[in-house]
Amino acid sequence: MDSSNQHILFIHGAWHGAWCWEQHYVPYFEANGYTCHTFSLPKHDSPGQQKGINYLRINDYVQTLKAQVDRLERPPIIIAHSMGGAVLQKYLEKYSCEKAVLLTSVPPNGVLRTTINFLTKKAYSYPAILGLNLYHLVNSPDKAKWAFFSDDLPDEELGKYSRQLCAESFAAFLDMTFFRVKTNYHTKIPMLVLAAEKDNIFTIKENQSTAKKYNADFELVQGIAHDVMLDTTWKKAASVILKWLERN
């Protein structure tokens, strides 16, 4: 399919901002003819702790996404990562877009299993969650590496990315823990669900279930971790997305 005059709107996940797309994905997709747009969710435009972020809800993020879509001259392709996938799923309950891509996304039944996984594998998750301070789940290179990246990510890149991570809303986390999605536009537009083989956050099975719920296409990218847009083999995931866009 001709990519000329097609717009891609990227929505980032928890702890991230627009910067995570601008490193690799924006140049890659613009080089392939797409017009790309990024934005940071409220209080995600600066690294570290963010005063007042804990009160933001997933619906606040949905309304931010809608405002970004409304600014565009035509319905975009929306590519959403992780928590951004939860925002997109809720957005599609009421609103549509040209195509949707969920990258290592929050599944429709929420993050309870993921939370238990953190609690059983990482002792530092207890004070972070009990203290309502989710930044402490990612506030060091080692923590960020386990959550988002492959072991072979160079230390220089790991340090660069981990320094840009920010706090995340505990209210939004609770929304995703008890998450429910009413299927609507999800099945009326082309949708791709992409899973990462080395993902420590969401399992391949969870991503397969997401694709099944929405009657979406499913792709598994081997040898890549949760942050498919920043990890060492980011181009492998990007090429899978590009080929899917061209077919649909």
Buried (B, 14 or more C-beta within 10 A) or exposed (E): EEBEEBBBBBBBBBBBBBBBBBBBBBEBBEEEEBBBBBBBBBBBEEBEEBEEBBEBEBEBBBBBBBEBBEEEEEBBBBBBBBBBBBBBBBBBEEBBBBBBBBBBBBBBBBBEBBBEBBEEEBEBBEEBBEEEBBBBBBBEBEBBBBBBBBEEBEEEBBEBBBEBBBBBBBBBBBBBEEBEBEBEBBEEBBBBBBBBEBBBBBBBEBBBBBBEBBEBBBBBBEEBBBBBBBBBBBBBBBEBBBEBBEEB
